Amino acid sequence: MVREFDGIVVGGGHNGLICASYLAKAGWKMAVVERNQVMGGGCSTEEIAAPGYRHNTHSCYHFIGEGPVLDDLQLHKYGLSYIYPEVQHAQIFRDGKAVTIHRDFERTVQSIARFSRADAERYREVYHRFGHKMGPLMTQFMYSDPLSPAELADRFSGPDSDELFSYAPLTLHQAVERNFENEYVRMFFNCILHAVAVENIPGVGLLFPRLLTRLNKLGLPVNGAVSVSLALERLLEEHGATLIRGRHVSAITSDSEGVTGVRLDNGDILSSRLVASSIDAPQTIRIAGEENFPGKVVEGLRNYEWCAHSLVTLHVALNEPPRYEAAEKFDPDVARAWDTVFGADTTAEIDRVFDEVHEGKLPTRLAGNSCCSSKFDPSLAPAGKHVAFWWPWAPYELDGDPANWDVREDEISETMLSQWREFAPNMNEKNVVAKAIFSPVDIERHCINMVRGSHHSGAYTPTQLGANRPIPELGHYGTPLKGLYLCGASSHAGGAVTGSPGYNAVRRIAQDYDVKKWWKPVPRPAWPPRSGEHG
């Protein structure tokens, strides 16, 4: 069976669906192929602990609302909406203290001032410089083709840009220590930065100013993360796209002129001179045939780095939300917080966590983000009930073998619940209706582009950021094989639900093909801003 299309997208995660949606709205006849029975990739919501309790199994905190995608595609017309909790984050400590981050900037300053007035004033300064004044610039960086060194030199000048790029060679902890002196305050920023899949290595310090642009702007998708993909599916169906579920792309086919389409695992052929892949770049090149690419590309992708750590998540169905009694007494706003971080109290402790992870051990003291989204979106649980999770950092190869995650599932769930109870005493048998582990191996099983549980589809290292992601030869969404493009999280700007890779791939495709550009592109980044300039 052969079917012809103007364009084919491999992988039905949100980036692939976004890429297909822009092209479908431009009048292209599109097809999207997804190996799972449900589209969405990391935008997944499932009943994994008990019937009626719906858990976001991968993504929960979304930043897509700060970019152009929601407005361009008018996804609210297709059922997508977001809640933006007023208390976005709480970092809680074993001594009962807590730092809270609010959408209201002054409330955040007041929380930090309880620990250090100097840090509160410094937060005010760096937030206004990076989070407010240069916030649009950070958005432009994310939703544009990465700039070359020559373009950076040409488009940036002045003290603000000098300070911005002075962060580039730093480690995460150095970037935080440059700004804050109090250990409680430092720990919040250290943990949040680690939560976005970053290691404490030199060359990633620019992620600190980038964090400030999104710190208090994270949104919770109503009815679960899957609502993102459902809205995009409705848009695509309205524009005549073909959505194929439960089929694996066994090959991206080509001839001397470039790609010719894809072959599915059941033998069906989809024909097109354009294929955009939202699965990871190494896998894409393999199924397109390594013989079709220069040796430097093949070798570079064979050495592609997956995250040195992953996540293990304990999902729980509850009668009532976790209650962090000591921290709530110190700061009542903890009870209203959406993202709650706990487990490590000092920089030394978080270093020990990652040391143990790198050794393949389950950390003695687990640490990471927790969330009870049903406090803000009751649709996720039966009336009066709740869902929550805790996703500490963890190794993929547990004690040398990833199979140990399945073998030790019951033991690990009890360990996690016991340690969670140290902060929230009501996480006991009376409150917990059911629980389920979602391990690094489960991450990989569900999303095959999240190799080794690499939840952002590749490590964030200096050699895999910006135009270097996934490798310099493929850092601008195109490939040496004519008609083959990359639109997934192994390209700039990486993982998380931003829609950036899908959007940026469309920008590249629009340059190469006769695409009716019905949207207004995000301006190319420059500082000071250049008026009237668009990409």
C-alpha positions as CSV (number, residue, x, y, z in Angstrom):
1,M,0.0,0.0,0.0
2,V,1.5,3.4,-1.1
3,R,0.1,6.8,-0.1
4,E,1.4,10.1,-1.2
5,F,1.9,13.2,1.0
6,D,3.5,16.6,0.8
7,G,5.3,16.0,4.1
8,I,5.7,13.2,6.7
9,V,6.5,13.6,10.4
10,V,8.1,10.6,12.2
11,G,7.1,10.6,15.8
12,G,3.9,12.0,17.3
13,G,5.3,13.8,20.3
14,H,4.3,17.4,20.7
15,N,7.3,18.7,18.7
16,G,6.4,16.5,15.7
17,L,2.7,17.5,16.0
18,I,3.6,21.2,16.1
19,C,5.8,20.9,13.0
20,A,3.0,19.0,11.1
21,S,0.4,21.6,12.3
22,Y,2.3,24.6,10.9
23,L,2.7,22.9,7.5
24,A,-0.9,21.6,7.5
25,K,-2.1,25.1,8.1
26,A,0.0,26.2,5.1
27,G,-2.0,23.9,2.9
28,W,0.4,20.9,2.9
29,K,-1.0,17.3,2.9
30,M,0.6,15.9,6.0
31,A,1.0,12.5,7.7
32,V,2.2,11.8,11.2
33,V,3.3,8.3,12.3
34,E,3.5,7.4,16.0
35,R,4.6,4.0,17.3
36,N,2.4,4.1,20.4
37,Q,-1.4,3.8,20.3
38,V,-1.7,7.3,21.8
39,M,0.0,10.4,20.3
40,G,1.9,12.8,22.6
41,G,5.3,11.3,23.5
42,G,6.3,13.0,26.7
43,C,2.8,14.7,26.9
44,S,1.3,11.6,28.4
45,T,-1.5,11.2,31.0
46,E,-2.3,7.7,32.3
47,E,-4.1,5.9,35.1
48,I,-1.1,4.0,36.3
49,A,-1.8,3.7,40.0
50,A,-5.6,3.2,40.3
51,P,-8.7,3.7,38.1
52,G,-9.9,7.3,37.9
53,Y,-6.5,8.8,39.1
54,R,-4.8,10.3,36.1
55,H,-1.0,10.9,36.3
56,N,1.2,12.9,34.0
57,T,3.9,10.3,33.4
58,H,6.6,12.5,31.8
59,S,6.0,16.2,31.6
60,C,4.0,18.3,34.0
61,Y,5.5,21.8,34.1
62,H,5.0,23.5,30.7
63,F,6.7,26.6,29.3
64,I,5.0,26.5,25.9
65,G,2.8,29.5,26.8
66,E,5.8,31.9,26.7
67,G,6.5,31.1,23.1
68,P,4.5,31.7,19.8
69,V,3.0,28.3,19.3
70,L,-0.2,28.5,21.4
71,D,-1.2,31.8,19.8
72,D,-0.1,30.9,16.3
73,L,-2.0,27.6,16.2
74,Q,-4.9,29.0,18.4
75,L,-4.9,25.8,20.4
76,H,-7.5,27.1,22.8
77,K,-10.0,26.6,20.0
78,Y,-9.1,22.9,20.2
79,G,-9.5,22.4,23.9
80,L,-6.1,23.3,25.3
81,S,-6.0,25.6,28.4
82,Y,-3.5,26.2,31.2
83,I,-3.6,27.0,34.9
84,Y,-0.7,29.1,36.3
85,P,-0.6,28.5,40.0
86,E,0.2,31.6,42.1
87,V,2.8,29.8,44.2
88,Q,4.9,28.2,41.6
89,H,7.7,26.5,43.7
90,A,8.6,25.7,47.3
91,Q,11.9,24.3,48.4
92,I,11.5,22.8,51.8
93,F,14.2,21.6,54.2
94,R,14.4,19.1,57.1
95,D,14.6,21.9,59.7
96,G,11.1,23.1,58.5
97,K,12.3,26.2,56.6
98,A,11.1,26.9,53.1
99,V,11.7,29.2,50.2
100,T,8.7,30.0,48.0
101,I,8.7,31.4,44.4
102,H,5.5,33.2,43.4
103,R,4.1,34.6,40.2
104,D,3.9,37.8,42.2
105,F,7.5,39.0,42.0
106,E,7.4,41.0,45.3
107,R,6.2,37.9,47.2
108,T,9.2,36.0,46.0
109,V,11.5,38.8,47.1
110,Q,9.9,38.7,50.6
111,S,10.4,35.0,50.8
112,I,14.1,35.2,49.9
113,A,14.5,38.2,52.3
114,R,13.6,35.9,55.3
115,F,17.0,34.2,54.6
116,S,19.1,37.1,53.2
117,R,18.2,40.7,52.4
118,A,21.3,40.9,50.2
119,D,20.1,37.8,48.3
120,A,16.6,39.3,48.0
121,E,18.1,42.5,46.5
122,R,20.3,40.5,44.2
123,Y,17.4,38.5,43.0
124,R,15.5,41.7,42.3
125,E,18.5,42.9,40.2
126,V,19.1,39.8,38.2
127,Y,15.4,39.1,37.7
128,H,14.8,42.5,36.2
129,R,17.9,42.3,34.0
130,F,17.4,38.7,32.7
131,G,13.9,37.7,33.6
132,H,12.2,41.0,32.6
133,K,14.4,43.3,30.6
134,M,16.1,40.5,28.6
135,G,13.2,38.0,28.8
136,P,12.1,38.5,25.2
137,L,15.6,37.9,24.1
138,M,15.7,34.5,25.8
139,T,12.5,33.7,24.0
140,Q,14.0,34.7,20.7
141,F,17.0,32.5,21.4
142,M,14.7,29.5,22.0
143,Y,12.5,30.1,19.0
144,S,15.2,30.8,16.4
145,D,17.8,28.9,14.5
146,P,20.9,29.0,16.7
147,L,23.3,31.8,16.0
148,S,26.9,31.2,14.9
149,P,29.8,32.8,16.7
150,A,30.1,35.4,14.0
151,E,26.4,36.2,14.3
152,L,26.7,36.5,18.0
153,A,29.5,39.0,17.7
154,D,27.6,41.0,15.1
155,R,24.2,41.0,16.9
156,F,25.3,41.6,20.5
157,S,27.0,44.5,22.2
158,G,26.9,46.4,25.4
159,P,27.2,45.6,29.2
160,D,24.0,43.6,29.4
161,S,25.0,41.2,26.7
162,D,28.6,41.1,28.1
163,E,27.2,40.0,31.5
164,L,24.8,37.5,29.9
165,F,27.6,35.7,28.0
166,S,29.9,35.9,31.0
167,Y,27.8,33.0,32.4
168,A,28.7,30.7,29.5
169,P,31.9,29.1,30.9
170,L,30.5,28.6,34.4
171,T,29.1,25.5,36.1
172,L,25.6,25.5,37.4
173,H,26.7,26.0,41.0
174,Q,29.2,28.7,40.0
175,A,26.4,30.6,38.3
176,V,24.3,30.4,41.4
177,E,27.1,31.2,43.8
178,R,28.0,34.3,41.8
179,N,24.6,35.7,42.7
180,F,23.6,34.3,46.1
181,E,25.3,33.9,49.5
182,N,22.7,32.1,51.6
183,E,22.7,28.3,51.4
184,Y,18.9,27.9,51.5
185,V,18.6,30.3,48.6
186,R,21.4,28.7,46.7
187,M,19.8,25.3,47.1
188,F,16.6,26.3,45.5
189,F,18.3,27.5,42.3
190,N,20.7,24.5,42.3
191,C,17.8,22.0,42.6
192,I,15.7,23.8,39.9
193,L,18.6,23.9,37.5
194,H,19.3,20.2,38.1
195,A,15.7,19.4,37.6
196,V,15.9,20.4,33.9
197,A,18.4,17.6,33.3
198,V,21.6,19.6,33.7
199,E,24.8,18.4,35.4
200,N,27.1,20.6,37.4
201,I,29.7,20.9,34.7
202,P,31.6,23.8,33.1
203,G,30.0,25.5,30.1
204,V,26.3,25.3,31.1
205,G,26.1,28.5,33.2
206,L,23.9,30.3,30.6
207,L,21.1,28.1,31.8
208,F,20.9,30.2,34.9
209,P,19.8,33.5,33.2
210,R,17.5,31.4,30.9
211,L,15.9,29.9,34.1
212,L,15.0,33.4,35.3
213,T,12.8,33.9,32.2
214,R,10.6,30.9,33.0
215,L,10.9,30.5,36.8
216,N,7.5,31.9,37.6
217,K,5.7,31.3,34.3
218,L,5.2,27.5,34.3
219,G,1.8,26.3,33.4
220,L,-0.3,23.2,34.2
221,P,-2.3,21.8,31.3
222,V,-5.9,21.3,32.2
223,N,-7.0,17.6,32.0
224,G,-3.4,16.5,31.9
225,A,-0.4,16.8,29.7
226,V,-2.1,14.6,27.0
227,S,-4.4,17.6,26.3
228,V,-1.5,19.2,24.4
229,S,-1.4,16.4,21.9
230,L,-5.2,16.1,21.7
231,A,-5.5,19.7,20.8
232,L,-2.8,19.4,18.1
233,E,-4.5,16.2,16.8
234,R,-7.8,18.0,16.4
235,L,-6.2,20.8,14.5
236,L,-4.4,18.4,12.2
237,E,-7.6,16.4,11.5
238,E,-9.4,19.7,10.7
239,H,-6.7,20.4,8.1
240,G,-6.9,17.0,6.5
241,A,-3.8,15.4,8.0
242,T,-3.5,11.6,8.3
243,L,-2.6,10.4,11.8
244,I,-1.2,6.9,12.0
245,R,-1.0,5.3,15.5
246,G,0.5,2.1,16.6
247,R,2.9,1.8,13.7
248,H,6.7,2.0,13.8
249,V,8.8,3.6,11.0
250,S,11.2,0.8,10.0
251,A,13.0,2.9,7.4
252,I,13.2,6.5,6.0
253,T,13.7,5.7,2.3
254,S,15.7,7.7,-0.3
255,D,17.2,7.8,-3.8
256,S,19.9,9.8,-5.5
257,E,17.8,13.0,-5.2
258,G,17.0,12.7,-1.5
259,V,14.3,11.2,0.7
260,T,11.3,9.5,-0.9
261,G,9.2,8.7,2.2
262,V,9.0,6.1,4.9
263,R,8.3,2.4,5.2
264,L,6.2,1.2,8.1
265,D,6.7,-2.0,10.1
266,N,3.7,-3.6,8.3
267,G,5.2,-2.9,4.9
268,D,3.1,0.2,4.0
269,I,4.8,2.9,2.1
270,L,4.2,6.6,2.7
271,S,5.7,8.7,-0.2
272,S,7.0,12.2,0.2
273,R,10.0,14.3,-0.7
274,L,10.0,15.8,2.8
275,V,10.4,13.9,6.1
276,A,10.7,15.6,9.5
277,S,11.8,13.4,12.4
278,S,10.9,14.2,15.9
279,I,12.6,11.1,17.3
280,D,16.2,11.5,18.4
281,A,18.9,12.2,15.8
282,P,21.0,9.0,16.3
283,Q,17.9,6.9,15.7
284,T,16.8,9.0,12.8
285,I,20.1,8.6,11.0
286,R,20.1,4.8,11.6
287,I,16.7,4.3,10.1
288,A,17.5,6.6,7.2
289,G,20.7,4.5,6.5
290,E,24.1,5.6,7.9
291,E,25.5,5.0,4.4
292,N,23.6,8.1,3.2
293,F,25.6,10.4,5.6
294,P,29.2,11.6,5.8
295,G,31.4,9.6,8.2
296,K,31.7,12.6,10.5
297,V,28.0,12.8,11.0
298,V,27.7,9.0,11.7
299,E,30.6,9.1,14.1
300,G,29.4,12.2,15.9
301,L,25.9,10.6,16.5
302,R,27.4,7.4,17.7
303,N,29.1,9.5,20.4
304,Y,26.0,11.4,21.2
305,E,25.7,11.8,25.0
306,W,22.6,10.8,26.8
307,C,21.9,12.2,30.3
308,A,24.2,11.0,33.0
309,H,21.2,10.8,35.3
310,S,17.5,10.0,35.0
311,L,14.4,10.1,37.2
312,V,12.5,7.6,39.2
313,T,8.9,8.7,39.9
314,L,6.6,7.5,42.6
315,H,3.0,8.2,41.5
316,V,0.4,8.1,44.3
317,A,-3.4,8.1,44.4
318,L,-4.4,10.0,47.6
319,N,-7.3,10.8,49.8
320,E,-5.9,14.2,50.6
321,P,-2.9,16.2,49.3
322,P,0.5,15.8,51.0
323,R,0.8,18.2,53.9
324,Y,4.3,19.5,54.7
325,E,3.4,20.4,58.2
326,A,6.7,22.0,59.5
327,A,7.3,23.9,56.3
328,E,3.7,25.1,56.1
329,K,4.1,26.4,59.6
330,F,7.2,28.4,58.7
331,D,5.6,29.7,55.4
332,P,1.8,29.0,54.9
333,D,2.3,29.5,51.2
334,V,4.0,26.1,51.0
335,A,0.4,24.7,51.2
336,R,-0.4,26.5,48.0
337,A,2.8,25.6,46.1
338,W,2.5,23.6,42.9
339,D,6.1,22.3,42.5
340,T,7.6,21.2,45.8
341,V,11.3,20.3,46.0
342,F,12.9,18.3,48.9
343,G,15.4,15.8,49.8
344,A,18.7,17.7,49.8
345,D,19.4,20.5,52.2
346,T,22.9,21.6,51.2
347,T,25.0,21.8,48.1
348,A,27.2,19.1,49.5
349,E,24.2,16.8,49.9
350,I,23.1,17.4,46.3
351,D,26.6,16.6,45.1
352,R,26.5,13.3,47.1
353,V,23.1,12.5,45.4
354,F,24.7,12.9,42.0
355,D,27.8,11.0,43.0
356,E,25.7,8.0,44.0
357,V,23.7,8.3,40.8
358,H,26.8,8.3,38.7
359,E,28.0,5.2,40.6
360,G,24.7,3.5,39.6
361,K,23.3,3.5,43.1
362,L,19.9,4.6,44.3
363,P,20.8,7.6,46.4
364,T,20.8,7.1,50.1
365,R,18.8,10.3,50.5
366,L,16.6,10.8,47.5
367,A,16.0,14.4,46.3
368,G,13.9,16.0,43.5
369,N,10.7,17.6,42.5
370,S,7.2,16.7,43.8
371,C,3.8,17.9,42.7
372,C,0.1,17.5,43.6
373,S,-1.5,18.9,40.4
374,S,-5.0,17.9,41.5
375,K,-5.1,20.7,44.0
376,F,-5.3,23.0,41.0
377,D,-7.0,20.8,38.4
378,P,-9.6,18.5,40.2
379,S,-10.3,16.7,36.8
380,L,-7.2,14.6,37.4
381,A,-8.7,12.6,40.3
382,P,-12.2,11.4,41.5
383,A,-14.2,14.0,43.4
384,G,-12.4,14.9,46.7
385,K,-9.4,12.7,45.9
386,H,-5.9,13.6,44.6
387,V,-2.9,12.5,42.6
388,A,0.7,13.4,43.4
389,F,4.2,12.4,42.4
390,W,7.8,12.7,43.5
391,W,10.6,12.3,40.9
392,P,14.0,12.1,42.5
393,W,17.2,11.9,40.4
394,A,18.3,8.3,39.8
395,P,20.6,6.1,37.7
396,Y,19.5,4.2,34.6
397,E,21.6,1.1,35.4
398,L,20.6,0.4,38.9
399,D,23.5,-1.5,40.6
400,G,24.9,-2.2,37.2
401,D,21.7,-3.5,35.5
402,P,18.6,-1.6,34.4
403,A,16.5,-4.8,35.0
404,N,16.9,-4.2,38.7
405,W,14.3,-1.5,38.5
406,D,11.6,-4.1,37.8
407,V,13.0,-6.5,40.3
408,R,13.2,-4.0,43.1
409,E,10.0,-2.0,42.3
410,D,8.2,-2.8,45.6
411,E,11.2,-2.2,47.8
412,I,12.0,1.2,46.1
413,S,8.4,2.4,46.3
414,E,8.4,1.8,50.0
415,T,11.7,3.5,50.4
416,M,10.5,6.5,48.5
417,L,7.2,6.7,50.4
418,S,9.1,6.5,53.7
419,Q,11.4,9.3,52.8
420,W,8.5,11.4,51.5
421,R,6.8,10.9,54.8
422,E,9.7,12.6,56.6
423,F,8.5,15.9,55.0
424,A,4.8,15.2,54.7
425,P,3.7,13.0,57.7
426,N,0.3,12.3,56.2
427,M,1.8,10.2,53.4
428,N,0.8,7.1,55.3
429,E,-1.3,4.0,54.6
430,K,-4.5,5.8,55.6
431,N,-3.9,8.5,52.9
432,V,-2.3,6.5,50.1
433,V,-4.9,4.7,48.1
434,A,-2.4,3.2,45.6
435,K,1.1,3.8,44.3
436,A,3.2,3.0,41.3
437,I,6.8,3.4,40.2
438,F,7.7,4.9,36.9
439,S,11.4,4.1,36.5
440,P,14.1,5.2,34.1
441,V,13.5,2.0,32.2
442,D,9.8,2.9,32.0
443,I,10.7,6.3,30.6
444,E,12.7,4.6,27.8
445,R,10.0,2.0,27.2
446,H,7.3,4.6,26.6
447,C,9.4,7.1,24.7
448,I,12.1,5.4,22.6
449,N,13.9,8.7,22.0
450,M,14.5,9.0,25.7
451,V,17.4,6.5,25.5
452,R,18.7,5.3,28.9
453,G,15.9,7.3,30.6
454,S,17.3,10.5,29.2
455,H,14.1,12.5,29.8
456,H,15.3,15.5,27.7
457,S,16.5,13.3,24.8
458,G,20.1,14.0,25.4
459,A,22.5,15.6,27.8
460,Y,22.9,19.4,28.1
461,T,26.6,19.8,27.7
462,P,28.6,22.5,26.0
463,T,29.0,20.3,23.0
464,Q,25.3,19.6,22.8
465,L,23.8,23.1,23.3
466,G,22.7,25.6,20.7
467,A,24.1,25.1,17.3
468,N,26.0,22.1,18.7
469,R,22.9,20.1,19.4
470,P,22.8,17.3,18.5
471,I,26.2,17.7,16.7
472,P,27.5,20.8,14.8
473,E,26.9,19.2,11.4
474,L,23.2,18.8,12.2
475,G,22.7,21.9,14.4
476,H,20.3,23.8,12.1
477,Y,17.5,21.2,11.8
478,G,18.5,20.1,8.2
479,T,20.6,17.1,7.3
480,P,23.0,16.2,4.4
481,L,20.2,14.0,3.1
482,K,18.0,16.3,1.0
483,G,14.5,16.5,2.4
484,L,15.3,15.1,5.8
485,Y,14.8,17.4,8.8
486,L,15.1,17.1,12.6
487,C,12.3,18.5,14.7
488,G,12.7,16.7,18.1
489,A,14.2,17.4,21.5
490,S,17.7,16.2,20.4
491,S,17.9,19.6,18.5
492,H,18.0,23.1,19.9
493,A,16.4,24.1,22.3
494,G,16.1,20.6,23.7
495,G,13.6,18.9,25.9
496,A,10.7,20.1,28.0
497,V,7.3,21.2,26.6
498,T,8.2,24.4,24.8
499,G,7.5,23.4,21.2
500,S,10.8,25.1,20.2
501,P,12.4,22.3,18.2
502,G,9.2,21.7,16.2
503,Y,8.7,25.4,15.6
504,N,12.3,26.0,14.6
505,A,12.3,23.1,12.2
506,V,9.4,24.6,10.4
507,R,11.3,27.9,10.1
508,R,14.1,26.0,8.3
509,I,11.7,24.0,6.1
510,A,10.0,27.3,5.1
511,Q,13.4,28.7,4.0
512,D,14.0,25.6,1.8
513,Y,10.6,25.1,0.4
514,D,7.7,27.1,-1.0
515,V,5.8,27.3,2.3
516,K,3.1,29.8,2.7
517,K,4.3,31.6,5.9
518,W,0.9,32.4,7.4
519,W,2.5,33.1,10.9
520,K,4.7,36.0,12.0
521,P,8.1,34.5,12.9
522,V,9.7,35.3,16.2
523,P,12.5,38.0,15.6
524,R,16.1,36.7,15.5
525,P,17.8,37.5,18.8
526,A,19.9,40.7,19.0
527,W,20.9,43.1,21.8
528,P,20.1,45.9,21.8
529,P,16.9,44.9,19.9
530,R,16.7,45.7,16.2
531,S,13.3,47.2,15.5
532,G,11.2,45.6,12.8
533,E,13.4,42.6,12.3
534,H,11.9,39.1,11.9
535,G,13.2,35.7,11.1
